[in-house]
Amino acid sequence: MGSVGDSYDNAMAETINGLYKTEVIHRKGPWKGLDDVEYATLEWVDWFNHRRILEPIGDIPPAEYEASYYRQNSPAQEAGLKPNSLR
């Protein structure tokens, strides 16, 4: 038995897995060995998080959006302090 939200979590994972297989495994193969697959995977994950531009979040990469979110919602911000004033 699964817990609440499992079907959504599985659907999201399947979507990412399918995208990865299409963009990396099938398009860039055949592979010479496991090291080649691992290196290509690391490159794709870096692109997916740091260079992929997303329109719904302001035409910026996900990592940039996340960093901005945490800068704006840090405990220092909530206390009315500048982030560097904690040092």
C-alpha positions as CSV (number, residue, x, y, z in Angstrom):
1,M,0.0,0.0,0.0
2,G,1.2,3.5,-0.8
3,S,0.8,6.6,1.1
4,V,-1.1,9.8,0.2
5,G,0.5,11.5,-2.8
6,D,2.3,8.4,-4.1
7,S,0.6,8.4,-7.5
8,Y,1.6,12.1,-8.0
9,D,5.1,11.4,-6.9
10,N,5.4,8.4,-9.2
11,A,4.0,10.4,-12.1
12,M,6.5,13.2,-11.6
13,A,9.4,10.7,-11.4
14,E,8.2,8.9,-14.5
15,T,8.1,12.2,-16.4
16,I,11.6,13.1,-15.4
17,N,12.9,9.6,-16.1
18,G,11.3,9.6,-19.6
19,L,12.7,13.0,-20.4
20,Y,16.2,11.9,-19.2
21,K,16.0,8.7,-21.3
22,T,14.9,10.6,-24.4
23,E,17.4,13.5,-24.1
24,V,20.4,11.5,-22.9
25,I,20.3,7.8,-23.1
26,H,18.6,7.3,-26.5
27,R,19.8,10.4,-28.3
28,K,23.5,10.3,-27.3
29,G,24.1,6.6,-27.3
30,P,25.4,4.0,-28.0
31,W,27.5,4.1,-24.9
32,K,31.0,2.7,-24.5
33,G,30.7,2.0,-20.8
34,L,29.1,3.0,-17.5
35,D,31.5,5.9,-16.9
36,D,30.3,7.5,-20.2
37,V,26.6,7.2,-19.0
38,E,27.4,8.6,-15.6
39,Y,29.3,11.6,-17.0
40,A,26.5,12.4,-19.5
41,T,24.0,12.1,-16.6
42,L,25.9,14.6,-14.5
43,E,26.1,17.0,-17.4
44,W,22.3,16.7,-18.0
45,V,21.4,17.2,-14.3
46,D,23.6,20.3,-14.3
47,W,21.9,21.6,-17.4
48,F,18.5,20.7,-16.0
49,N,19.0,22.6,-12.8
50,H,21.4,25.5,-13.7
51,R,21.0,26.4,-17.4
52,R,17.5,25.3,-18.4
53,I,15.3,28.4,-18.8
54,L,11.7,28.2,-17.6
55,E,9.1,30.6,-18.7
56,P,6.7,30.0,-15.7
57,I,9.3,31.2,-13.2
58,G,10.5,34.3,-15.1
59,D,12.7,32.9,-17.8
60,I,15.4,31.9,-15.4
61,P,16.9,28.5,-14.4
62,P,15.4,26.5,-11.5
63,A,18.5,26.8,-9.3
64,E,18.5,30.6,-9.7
65,Y,14.8,30.8,-8.8
66,E,15.4,28.6,-5.7
67,A,18.3,30.7,-4.5
68,S,16.3,33.8,-4.9
69,Y,13.4,32.3,-3.0
70,Y,15.6,31.3,-0.1
71,R,17.3,34.7,0.0
72,Q,13.9,36.4,0.2
73,N,12.6,33.9,2.8
74,S,15.6,33.4,5.0
75,P,15.2,33.8,8.8
76,A,17.3,37.0,8.6
77,Q,14.8,38.5,6.1
78,E,11.9,37.5,8.3
79,A,13.5,39.2,11.3
80,G,14.1,42.4,9.2
81,L,17.9,42.0,9.1
82,K,20.1,42.1,6.1
83,P,21.6,38.7,5.3
84,N,25.2,39.9,5.8
85,S,24.4,41.4,9.2
86,L,24.5,38.0,10.8
87,R,28.3,37.7,10.4
